Amino acid sequence: MIDRRGFGRFAEPARLVLVALRGGPRSVAPLFDEVRALDGPVGPGTLYAAIARLERRGLIAPAINGDGRRAYRLTETSPTAGAVPGGVH
């Protein structure tokens, strides 16, 4: 579960990043598209801030996808799909 106090206004975008990453690692562009599909207009600054907060808390980790681009994946300490507050809309 995400502690809203630690994420501030980025709690909802952070939750959506976790939901989007349930399907496996994603590079930033597909992650951005999936988060926007879940919630509508989310700016790149908001997405990167949510990613940074999740990474600092050890909930996501950087990875490299097949074409050498930076991607993100859930870590073992990430909430499971059922524990992500609000689920998928």
N, C-alpha and C positions, 0 to 999 in steps of 0.2 A: 504494500500500500504506500502511496506517496504522502509524505507529510507536507501539507500545504504551506506550513510556516517556512520550510526550507526552500520552497520553490517560488513563493510569492505568486506573481501574476503568470508565471510560467508553469503552474501546476497542471492546468488543462492541456497545454501543448505537450508537456512531458508525458502525461498519461497517454496521449495519442501516439507519441513516438513509441512507447512501450507496446501499445496495441499493434502498431504497424510492424514492429520487429518480431512479433510472434511468429510470422511466416518465415523467418530466417533473416540472415544478414542482408542489409540494403546499403547501397551507396547513397550519397546525399540526394541526388536528383530523384531517384525513385522513392526514397523516403519522404521527400518534400511533397511529391505528387500524392502519395498515399495518405499522408497526414491531411493535406488539403481536401482530399476526397472524403475523409471522415468528418472534417469540421468546417469546410469552407475556406475562406481567405485567411491564410496564415502566412505572414511575411517571412522572408529568409532570416532576418535578424531574430525574430521570435523563435524560429526553429533552431538556429545555432545556439541561442541562449539555453533552450530546453535541453539540447544535446549536451552542452557543456556541464550543466547541472547534473544530469543523469550520469555522465562520465565521472565527474568528481565524486559522486556518491557510490560508484562502483556498480551501478545498475546496468550500464551498457559499456562496451569496450570497443575500441577500434579494431578493425580487421581489414584485410585486403581482399577485394573481390577478384574474379578471374581475369580481368583486364588490367590489374594493377592499381585500380583506383581505391581510395580510402572508403571503407564501408564501416557500418556499426552493427553490432550484434548484442543480444541479451547476454548477461552473465549468469552464473549459477545463483547469484543473490537477487536476481530480478524477480519481481512478482510473477507468479504463473498467470496464465491467461484468465483463470477464474478470479484471481486476486487483484486484477487491474480494476480500480474503481470505475464504475460506470459501464464496463464492458464495451462492446462494439455497438455503435449506433447505426 
